[in-house]
Amino acid sequence: DFPDQGRGVVYRIDARAGKGASEEVTKVRAGGLKLRNLAPASSYRLKAYAGPIRPSPTDSSTGNFGSGPLFPMVHNIDPVPEQKIPQSATGRELMEKGVALTEEDTAFWVVYQRSP
């Protein structure tokens, strides 16, 4: 994160997601991801990416990903559709309101760049 340079990546990963043996995607509470240390009057371009966290079998000591205990891993990271997040916002809006997250976004990244 480089707010002094006007760019960065902020992420939120739900620590409860993917725990247990269930194949069902863990849902998290909807809310906002607030950014910090931005220039309030500046405009920022935004892109967001999200993916569910599911338990996955892995045994990294053998490279066998079909055996061993289940570990939470991020799956299917995709861009968040443009209609779900603003394409741009002021620093003040991003610090006060944040970027809205949906229940499905258990791993969520926001890339921001200050507009010239």
C-alpha positions as CSV (number, residue, x, y, z in Angstrom):
1,D,0.0,0.0,0.0
2,F,1.5,3.4,-1.1
3,P,-1.0,6.1,-0.2
4,D,1.7,8.7,-0.4
5,Q,2.2,7.7,-4.0
6,G,-1.5,7.7,-4.7
7,R,-1.8,3.9,-5.4
8,G,-2.1,0.6,-3.6
9,V,-3.9,-2.6,-2.9
10,V,-6.1,-3.1,0.2
11,Y,-7.5,-6.5,1.1
12,R,-9.8,-8.2,3.5
13,I,-9.9,-11.9,4.1
14,D,-12.4,-13.4,6.5
15,A,-10.4,-15.5,9.0
16,R,-13.5,-17.7,9.6
17,A,-14.0,-18.6,6.0
18,G,-13.2,-22.0,4.7
19,K,-12.9,-23.7,8.1
20,G,-14.4,-27.1,8.6
21,A,-15.0,-29.9,6.1
22,S,-18.0,-28.4,4.4
23,E,-17.8,-27.8,0.7
24,E,-20.2,-24.9,1.0
25,V,-18.7,-21.5,0.6
26,T,-18.6,-19.6,3.9
27,K,-20.7,-16.4,3.9
28,V,-19.5,-13.3,5.7
29,R,-21.3,-10.3,6.9
30,A,-21.8,-7.5,4.4
31,G,-20.0,-4.3,5.2
32,G,-17.5,-1.7,3.9
33,L,-13.8,-1.7,3.4
34,K,-12.5,1.7,4.4
35,L,-9.3,3.0,3.1
36,R,-6.9,5.3,5.0
37,N,-4.4,8.1,4.5
38,L,-5.8,9.2,1.1
39,A,-6.0,12.8,-0.2
40,P,-9.6,13.7,0.7
41,A,-10.1,16.0,-2.4
42,S,-8.4,13.7,-4.9
43,S,-10.3,11.3,-7.2
44,Y,-9.3,7.6,-7.3
45,R,-9.9,4.9,-9.9
46,L,-10.9,1.6,-8.4
47,K,-10.8,-2.1,-9.5
48,A,-11.8,-4.9,-7.2
49,Y,-11.3,-8.7,-7.1
50,A,-12.9,-11.3,-5.0
51,G,-13.0,-15.0,-4.4
52,P,-14.6,-17.6,-2.1
53,I,-12.5,-19.5,0.5
54,R,-13.2,-23.2,0.7
55,P,-11.5,-26.0,2.5
56,S,-9.1,-27.8,0.2
57,P,-7.2,-31.0,0.8
58,T,-3.4,-30.5,0.6
59,D,-0.3,-32.1,1.7
60,S,2.5,-29.6,0.7
61,S,5.2,-32.0,2.0
62,T,4.5,-34.5,-0.8
63,G,2.9,-32.2,-3.4
64,N,-0.2,-34.4,-3.2
65,F,-3.2,-32.1,-3.2
66,G,-5.7,-35.0,-2.9
67,S,-4.7,-36.2,0.6
68,G,-4.2,-34.9,4.0
69,P,-6.3,-32.5,6.2
70,L,-8.4,-29.7,4.8
71,F,-6.9,-26.2,4.7
72,P,-8.8,-22.9,3.8
73,M,-7.7,-21.7,0.4
74,V,-8.9,-18.9,-2.0
75,H,-10.6,-20.2,-5.1
76,N,-11.7,-18.6,-8.4
77,I,-10.5,-15.0,-8.0
78,D,-12.4,-12.9,-10.4
79,P,-12.9,-9.2,-11.0
80,V,-15.8,-7.7,-9.2
81,P,-18.4,-6.6,-11.7
82,E,-18.3,-2.8,-12.4
83,Q,-21.9,-2.4,-11.2
84,K,-21.0,-3.7,-7.7
85,I,-18.4,-1.1,-6.9
86,P,-17.8,2.5,-8.0
87,Q,-15.3,3.0,-10.8
88,S,-14.0,6.1,-9.1
89,A,-14.5,7.9,-5.8
90,T,-12.9,10.8,-3.8
91,G,-10.5,10.0,-1.1
92,R,-13.0,11.4,1.4
93,E,-15.7,8.9,0.2
94,L,-13.2,6.0,0.4
95,M,-12.1,6.9,3.9
96,E,-15.6,7.7,5.3
97,K,-17.9,5.2,3.5
98,G,-15.4,2.7,2.1
99,V,-16.1,0.2,-0.7
100,A,-19.2,-2.0,-0.1
101,L,-18.6,-5.8,0.1
102,T,-21.1,-8.5,-0.5
103,E,-21.7,-11.6,1.5
104,E,-20.0,-13.8,-1.1
105,D,-16.7,-11.9,-1.0
106,T,-14.7,-13.8,1.6
107,A,-11.4,-12.7,0.0
108,F,-11.6,-9.2,-1.4
109,W,-8.9,-6.9,-2.9
110,V,-9.3,-3.3,-4.0
111,V,-6.7,-1.7,-6.2
112,Y,-6.7,2.1,-6.2
113,Q,-4.9,4.7,-8.2
114,R,-5.1,8.5,-7.8
115,S,-6.4,10.1,-11.0
116,P,-4.1,12.8,-12.5
